[in-house]
């Protein structure tokens, strides 16, 4: 009698046999304490990961704190966590779309690009999505207009509102 596709075993990942989590795009992530289903016939697995956004945030924090340079998979992970297209992120990093693609696909990441990606992640992760998208769409120039004033005032909710106004 052949086994059916719904014949699976429920397991709990342990330190001795952790669950290999590849859903975030990183090949070196293993989870302990999560339940997962295992289909012996096909050797397939599927995990029940509680609080997935918190896991992804913890992984991002770990990448930001690592001592060595980020690799391509880690760059892609951080960019995707920001929900940014590679085209937009390449512009923020200051490289062409083709150069950024090569970085995500295994080209050596320079210390300068590494530092910039980490700083961009920290800055953009703190912003609301629409504000981060605004930063991504901004065209940066080297011109400095000394006549431009930055004016800040509090609105009716006592939140600070900043705008620019020509002098």
C-alpha positions as CSV (number, residue, x, y, z in Angstrom):
1,X,0.0,0.0,0.0
2,X,1.5,3.3,-1.1
3,X,1.7,6.2,1.4
4,X,-0.4,9.3,0.7
5,X,1.0,12.8,0.4
6,X,-0.6,13.7,3.7
7,X,1.4,11.0,5.6
8,X,3.8,13.2,7.7
9,X,5.4,13.2,11.1
10,X,5.3,16.2,13.4
11,X,8.7,16.9,15.0
12,X,10.2,19.6,17.2
13,X,13.6,21.0,16.2
14,X,16.3,20.5,18.9
15,X,19.9,21.7,19.3
16,X,21.0,18.2,18.2
17,X,18.7,18.3,15.1
18,X,17.8,22.0,14.3
19,X,15.4,22.9,11.5
20,X,17.3,24.4,8.5
21,X,15.4,27.6,7.7
22,X,16.0,28.8,4.1
23,X,12.8,30.9,3.7
24,X,14.7,34.2,4.4
25,X,17.3,33.5,1.7
26,X,20.1,32.8,4.1
27,X,21.7,29.3,3.9
28,X,23.2,29.3,7.4
29,X,20.1,29.8,9.6
30,X,18.9,26.9,11.8
31,X,16.0,27.1,14.3
32,X,15.6,25.3,17.6
33,X,12.2,24.7,19.3
34,X,10.0,25.1,16.2
35,X,7.4,22.4,15.2
36,X,7.7,21.1,11.7
37,X,6.1,18.5,9.6
38,X,8.3,15.9,7.9
39,X,7.2,13.8,5.0
40,X,9.6,10.7,5.0
41,X,8.6,9.5,1.5
42,X,9.7,12.8,-0.1
43,X,12.1,14.0,2.6
44,X,10.3,17.3,2.6
45,X,9.8,19.6,5.6
46,X,7.5,22.5,6.5
47,X,7.9,24.5,9.7
48,X,5.4,26.4,11.9
49,X,7.4,29.5,12.7
50,X,5.8,31.7,15.3
51,X,6.4,35.5,15.1
52,X,8.2,35.4,11.7
53,X,8.6,39.2,11.5
54,X,10.4,39.1,14.9
55,X,12.7,36.3,13.6
56,X,13.5,38.2,10.5
57,X,14.3,41.4,12.6
58,X,16.6,39.3,14.8
59,X,18.4,37.9,11.8
60,X,18.8,41.4,10.4
61,X,20.2,42.7,13.7
62,X,22.7,39.8,13.8
63,X,23.9,40.6,10.3
64,X,24.3,44.3,11.2
65,X,26.5,43.2,14.2
66,X,28.6,40.7,12.4
67,X,32.3,41.4,12.3
68,X,33.2,40.3,8.8
69,X,32.0,41.9,5.5
70,X,28.4,41.1,4.4
71,X,28.1,38.6,1.5
72,X,25.7,38.8,-1.4
73,X,22.9,36.7,0.3
74,X,23.1,39.0,3.3
75,X,22.9,42.1,1.2
76,X,19.8,40.7,-0.5
77,X,18.3,39.7,2.8
78,X,18.7,43.2,4.2
79,X,17.4,44.9,1.1
80,X,14.3,42.6,1.0
81,X,13.7,43.3,4.6
82,X,13.4,47.0,3.7
83,X,11.0,45.9,0.9
84,X,13.1,47.8,-1.7
85,X,13.7,47.0,-5.3
86,X,17.3,46.3,-6.2
87,X,17.2,49.2,-8.6
88,X,16.2,51.6,-5.9
89,X,18.7,50.2,-3.4
90,X,21.5,50.3,-5.9
91,X,20.8,54.0,-6.3
92,X,21.1,54.6,-2.6
93,X,24.3,52.6,-2.4
94,X,25.7,54.7,-5.3
95,X,26.4,51.9,-7.8
96,X,24.7,50.9,-11.0
97,X,22.0,48.3,-11.1
98,X,24.4,45.9,-12.8
99,X,27.1,46.4,-10.2
100,X,24.6,45.9,-7.3
101,X,23.3,42.7,-9.0
102,X,26.9,41.4,-9.1
103,X,27.3,42.2,-5.4
104,X,24.1,40.2,-4.5
105,X,25.3,37.4,-6.7
106,X,28.7,36.8,-5.1
107,X,31.0,39.6,-6.2
108,X,33.3,40.8,-3.3
109,X,31.7,43.5,-1.2
110,X,34.0,46.3,-0.4
111,X,34.3,47.7,3.2
112,X,32.7,51.0,2.0
113,X,29.7,49.3,0.4
114,X,29.3,47.1,3.5
115,X,29.3,50.0,5.8
116,X,26.9,52.0,3.7
117,X,24.4,49.1,3.4
118,X,24.5,48.6,7.2
119,X,23.9,52.3,7.8
120,X,21.1,52.5,5.1
121,X,19.4,49.5,6.7
122,X,19.5,51.1,10.2
123,X,18.2,54.4,8.9
124,X,15.5,53.1,6.6
125,X,14.3,50.4,8.9
126,X,13.4,53.2,11.4
127,X,11.3,55.1,8.9
128,X,7.7,54.4,8.0
129,X,7.5,52.6,4.6
130,X,6.3,55.6,2.7
131,X,9.2,57.8,4.0
132,X,11.8,55.1,3.2
133,X,10.3,54.9,-0.4
134,X,10.6,58.7,-0.6
135,X,14.3,58.4,0.3
136,X,14.8,55.7,-2.4
137,X,13.1,57.9,-5.1
138,X,15.2,61.0,-4.2
139,X,17.9,62.0,-6.6
140,X,20.9,63.2,-4.6
141,X,23.1,66.0,-5.9
142,X,26.4,67.5,-4.6
143,X,25.0,71.0,-4.8
144,X,24.5,72.9,-1.6
145,X,22.1,75.8,-1.6
146,X,23.2,78.0,1.2
147,X,20.0,80.1,0.8
148,X,17.7,77.3,1.7
149,X,16.4,77.4,5.2
150,X,15.1,74.4,7.2
151,X,12.0,75.5,9.1
152,X,10.6,73.3,11.9
153,X,7.4,73.9,13.8
154,X,5.1,71.8,15.9
155,X,1.7,70.9,14.6
156,X,-1.6,70.6,16.5
157,X,-0.5,67.2,17.8
158,X,2.8,68.7,19.1
159,X,4.7,66.6,16.4
160,X,7.6,68.4,14.8
161,X,7.1,69.2,11.1
162,X,10.1,70.2,9.0
163,X,10.0,71.9,5.7
164,X,12.4,73.9,3.5
165,X,11.8,77.4,2.4
166,X,13.9,79.7,0.3
167,X,15.4,82.7,2.2
